[in-house]
Amino acid sequence: MKSSSIKIIFGGPLWLVTLALVGSFVAFSQMTMAQDQRDRIGIFRDWEAIVLNRSDGEIICYMISTPRDTNPKNVRRGEIYVTITHKPKMRVMNEVTIIVGYPFRAESEAVATIGNRRFSMFTEADSAWMFTSRQDQEIVQAMRDGSAMVVTGVSSRGTNTSDRYSLMGFTAANDAITNACQ
């Protein structure tokens, strides 16, 4: 392509277009360097532990797992997973978030069962959380002590769902994010 063609396309002399492109590249490079960085701490059986170094200097550590089994099988759903998060800057430890891959029925609660313990959670959109940070600590202790967790909920269409998570490796992953986020 001739420089006159470039001038027509970009509406200016070639040196000005080149300068603009170089400036855009430098700005993009600086933005990329300022983005958050995720690093895997490790995989602990059925759980992955991750540290997030935010561009503003905040460190967030979390662990994540997906269910081993979901029911019913014939229902289309989005991503399904559970995270346990530490946000030291905000003094948040062991915040439990469950994503079910569908919108919950309005004003419904989800239930997590670990052994003979049941934990009710409030819901919004496709997510469920414990009502208090104290309950977060209680469910995390039950998860450390247990071998499986079943999460049940009702979709906005009235479908009852059940997701079974393995808790194998939970304690090691929880210890890893706690050590990484001190």
N, C-alpha and C positions, 0 to 999 in steps of 0.2 A: 504494500500500500504506500502510495506517495505521501509526502508530508502535506501536500495541498489537500489530499483526501482526509487526512487526520485533522487538518485545520477546519475543514468543513464539518466533520463529525463532532469535534469537540468545541468548535467555535473560537479557536484562538491559535496563536503561533505554537509551533512544536515545542519550543523551550518552555513555554508556560504550561502546556499539557504535561510535559515530563516532570516539571517541578511539582505540579498538583499530584501526579501519580506517586512520586517519591514521598511527598508529604503525607499522602494517604497511607502508604506502606509504613512509614515511621509511626504514625498515629496508631495504626492497627497493631503494630509490634508492641507498642507501649501498653495498649489496652490488653493484649494477650498476656503480657507479663504481669499485669495488675489483676488478673482473674484469680478466682479461688483455685486451690490445688488440693486434689484428693490423693491420699496415699493409703494403700492397703496395709493395715497392721498385720493381718494374717487371716487365714481361714481355719476355723476351729470346728471340725466335723460339719455340722449343718448350719453354721453361723459364720458370717464374714464380718470382720472388724475393720473400721476405716477411720482415718483422721482427716478432717477437712480444715485446711489452713486458709482462712478467708483473706481476701486482699486487704481488709481493714485491720488485720492482725489477730482477729478472734480465732480461737481454736475450738472446733466442735468435733466430738468423737461419737461415733455411732456404730451399732451393729445391726445386721439385717439378715432376715431369713425368709424363705418362701415356704408355703405349705407343702407337705408331703402328699396330702390328699385333699380334694375339694369335692363338695356335693351341693347340688346335683351336678352331674357330669354334662348334661345337655344344655346348660345355660351359658350364654356368651358373657364373659366378664373381662374387665381390663386387668391391669396388674394387681396382684395380690401379694402382700408382704407385711411383715411386722418389723419395726425398728425400736431400738432402745437408744436414747440419745443423752449425752452429757454436754451441757453448755456452761462451762465454768464461769465465763464472764457474766452470765445471767444467774449464776448459782442454781442451775438446774441439773439434777443428776437423775439418771434412770427414768427419763420421760418415755412412756410407752405410747407408740402410735401404731394403729392397725389400719391398713388400707385393704379394702375388700373388693375393689374392682367394679362396684356398682353403687348407685346412690341408695342410701338407707331410706327406709320409710320415715317420713317426717315425725319428729319427736319420739322416735323409737330408741331403744337401748340395745347394744350388742352385749353378749356375755362371753367371757373367756373362762373356761373350766380347766383346772390343772389338778389332777387327782380328784379329791373330794371338795376342793375349794372353787367357789364361783365368784367371779368379779364382774360387776355391771359397769358398763362404760357408756358415756354419752356419745352421740353420733352427730355428724354434720357432713353432708354430701357423701363421699365414699370413705370417710375416716371415722375412727373411734378412739377415744382417749379415756383415761381414768378421770374421775371427778376431782381428785385432790392429789397433791404430790405425795402425801402419806400413802394413798392407795397405790401410787406408782411403786413406792418402795416395797409395799406388801406383795404386789403381783410379781415384781422382780425377784423377791426372795422365794416365792413359790416356784418361779421358773428355774431358779438355781437348784431348788430341791427336787423338781419334778423331772419327768422323762418325756411328757407330751402335753400340748395345750390344744384345746379345741375352741375355736371361735365361732359363735353362731350369731346370725342376724337375719333381718327381714328386709328385702329390697323394696324400693318404692312401688314395684309392681306386685308386691305381696309374696314373692318367692322366698322360702326359708332356705338359708345356706348354712353350710358347716365346713370349716377349714381346719385341718389337723396339721399342727406344726410339731416337728421334732425339737426337743430341747437338748439333744446331744451336742455338746460343745458350748452350750450357753454360758456356763460358769467361766470357762476359760476365755471366751470372747468378752464377757462382762468385765473380768479382771483386766484384760488387755486394754479395753477402752478407758477403764478407770486409771490405770497406770499412765496411759498416754495423755490423759487430760487432767493431770494434777497441777 
